[in-house]
Amino acid sequence: MSEQPKIVTGLGKAELHRILVRGYDLTEEIVGKITFSQMTFLMLTGRMPTAGQTRMIDALLTVLVEHGMVASVIAARLTYHTAPEAIQGAVAAAILGAGSVHLGSSEWSAQMLQEALPPGTNGTDLEAIAAAVVKRYEEKKQRIPGIGHRTHAEGDPRADRLFQIARETQVYGRYCELLQRIAHAAESRHGRRLPVNVTGAIAAIASDMGLPWAMSKAFALIGRTLGALAHIGEEMRHPMARNIDAAIKSSLAYETDKKE
């Protein structure tokens, strides 16, 4: 009889008198002794961050918490309106839409950066790599993830601030520089402003901190979860979903009447 394979995680373990998380005693070494930003880095990478990395992680978790009445929070409010007994469903509705169009493009931007400049590669010509990336996306007729923004067309202040903190904390590295050069190359090629946006900055900074590209979206998801909860809390106190729902129905009715 073959031995059953063991199912073991390196993340945590609950024992009779203690709980271990990434090798640390939860109650003795973590709770009340490290910040949530440090905990985030520890869980994602398996190591405690430096002081500079902690400040950088804090900025990454904070920067996407709120951006107004966008699609994700409207989804959260409408879901809460129809199922107020399960706020987790409303939160899920908010983050399920994190993809290539809104909120989740950091993942695709980080993939682009890490494929263009594989981790561990040294002595490469960033200018040439940037030009090649822009040309490749142009040939595929695809938007370059991480640059350009409909609202912040002249420059995303969130990205600028993140890069400033990255420089101050010595996190700014070759991926941040590569994305900046990609933006400049794209602007030269297309003759219009295409600044780095906030999810692009997150992608570059996460890559410079050694995270695999697929995990760069974590900061957006964690931050926007808090934002969604805040919107749901406001919906509890000052309901708006009924008006949103009525406006949608009115618009649909108008479109139907107009076609007829």
HELIX and SHEET records of a PDB file:
HELIX    1   1 LEU A   26  ILE A   30  3                                   5    
HELIX    2   2 PHE A   36  THR A   45  1                                  10    
HELIX    3   3 ALA A   51  VAL A   63  1                                  13    
HELIX    4   4 ALA A   71  THR A   82  1                                  12    
HELIX    5   5 ILE A   87  LEU A   96  1                                  10    
HELIX    6   6 SER A  105  ALA A  116  1                                  12    
HELIX    7   7 LEU A  126  GLU A  139  1                                  14    
HELIX    8   8 PRO A  157  GLU A  168  1                                  12    
HELIX    9   9 ARG A  174  HIS A  190  1                                  17    
HELIX   10  10 VAL A  198  ASP A  208  1                                  11    
HELIX   11  11 TRP A  213  MET A  215  5                                   3    
HELIX   12  12 ALA A  218  ARG A  237  1                                  20    
HELIX   13  13 ALA A  241  LYS A  259  1                                  19    
SHEET    1   A 3 GLY A  12  ALA A  14  0                                        
SHEET    2   A 3 ILE A  19  VAL A  21 -1                                        
SHEET    3   A 3 TYR A  24  ASP A  25 -1                                        
END                                                                             
